[in-house]
Amino acid sequence: MSGLIKKFMITKDVGLLPEILLNANPKRKRWSIQFLPASVDAGNMGLVFVAKGFIPKATVGDPQQGEVLNSGAAIEQIEQFPGDPSVYKGSVWVISDTAAQTINYDEETGE
C-alpha cells in the first residue's frame, strides 16, 4: 500500500440541493459511498441519487437520476490493477429526495 493516500471516512448529510461529493481526481484508486441504514440513523428513509460527471435529478425514472441508493445501500469502486480504467476519476455528485439523509464516503488516491 505504499504510495496510497487515504481520506478517512467522512460522514455527511445530503440534502435537497445537488452538490459535488468528490472532485475530479486523476490519481483516484478507490472511492465509496454508503447510505447509512435507518437502523443506524432513523431519519434515513429517503433516497440518495449519485451521479458521475453530471448533476443528478432527485426523481426516480428521470434520465438524469444517476444511481439510486436506498437506506443501507452502497457504491464502491476499487482499482484491481495499476491504471485500472474502471475506477471513475471524474466528479461525483449527490442529492437526496428528502432533507438530511446521512451518508459515509471516502476516497484513496495514489502519488
Beta strands, then each sheet from edge to edge (+ up, - down):
strand 1: 4-14
strand 2: 19-22
strand 3: 28-35
strand 4: 48-52
strand 5: 67-69
strand 6: 74-78
strand 7: 92-96
strand 8: 101-110
sheet 1: 1+ 8- 3+ 6-
sheet 2: 2+ 7- 4+ 5-
end
